[in-house]
Amino acid sequence: MAFSQEFGSGFIYDAKQKKAILSGKTEDGIEVEIQLIRRNEDDSHDAVLQVGKEKESRFVLRGDDVEYPAGRIQLKNPPLRILVDSTTAAKFRGFTKGNIPTPDIPADSLP
Amino acid sequence: MGKLLKAYFVPNGSYLMQEDEDGFPDPSVDALRNIGREVREELKAEVVVVASPHWQTKSGFYVDPGEHHTSFTDYPLLPAKWGRRPFSYEADGDPELALAIVESAKAKGLNVGTKTYGLDHGAFCPLKVMRIDCKVIPVTITQRPFQECVFWGEAIRDAVQKSSRRAVLVAPGNLTHRLDLRHDDETEAYFDKGKQFDELVIDLMTRGKFQQLETLDQDLLKAAAPEAGLRPLYLIRGATGGQPGRLLCYHGMKYSVGDATFEFPIAA
């Protein structure tokens, strides 16, 4: 959770690069990062997943493909459980449902 | 028979909640409090339909039909050592009217549906400062074409009128919205193009010249980067029938955003 101290959340929106970044850990304590690099016309997101030092993988994230058991983000496909704080989970959930947050890294245009 | 009583264009910066809580003098906070008092005590609204400028779906228009809504924090929080202060807000929903809005928008040919979403700060910040305690229906502002946003506003008004509700529409947004230019030493004149843009839009809105929003100078529009591309005003155009608005407050270029507050009557 490299930026949670600076930004108060493990989920930030970089308006310059038009992408959002989620940072958390697996239940084994391995660092996880998901970059949502593009919002598609059907409101799904092109996503890039990095778990620890494994090779990054790409997938399409849909809002309905994520569940939020207490303190966790549960992806259905790829199957992955990510531990985050409640603010981070809520911010991530909102983004997958169409939210564009106030950017943590602002740019000269929105979204 | 239901009635859409008024529409409001209001600022939604999270700092407004902080200033409200701290008692920090700010005309925008005062304007929001006055609107809240009007909505509660004079208009006696039963429901507020709120279109967050931060709920920007691309695929279509959405309504949250939930029975109860909770807020989430979609704005940067200060580091803990600087007094991080997350705010929250809750409100009951109005599933019946929410679903009626969906049907009304379908009848207008819009791609529309429901999502369980809640209240982002674009919606809950002004409602919290206004102390809105009636039912609330969150709806999207979207990234859809402007004309569709006009139809969306018409759909909301039609649904309210066919219901038994007394409702108001709150469409938050900023005119100029250049958070990247934020500086500690900024002044109202700091970003001249933003000031020009704000004054132009304020002039158009107070004269009811909504159609001229579509012909604004593109360079000026790009420089000002208004929140949600001014879609809240297109939504208001549809909901009100394009009546001239009354400027309640303009705080100038504060934090590099143009905080303007308007009320709009509804055409008979």
Interface residues (C-beta under 8 A of the other chain):
Chain A: Q5 E6 F7 G8 S9 I12 A15 R39 N40 E41 D42 D43 G63 T87 A90 K91 R93 G94 F95 K97 G98 N99 I100 P101 T102 P103 D104 P106 A107 D108 S109 L110 P111
Chain B: S14 H54 W55 Q56 T57 K58 S59 Y62 F72 T73 D74 Y75 P76 L77 L78 P79 A80 R84 P86 K115 T116 Y117 G118 D120 H121 T140 T142 Q143 H177 R178 L179 D180 R182 K222 A225 E227 A228
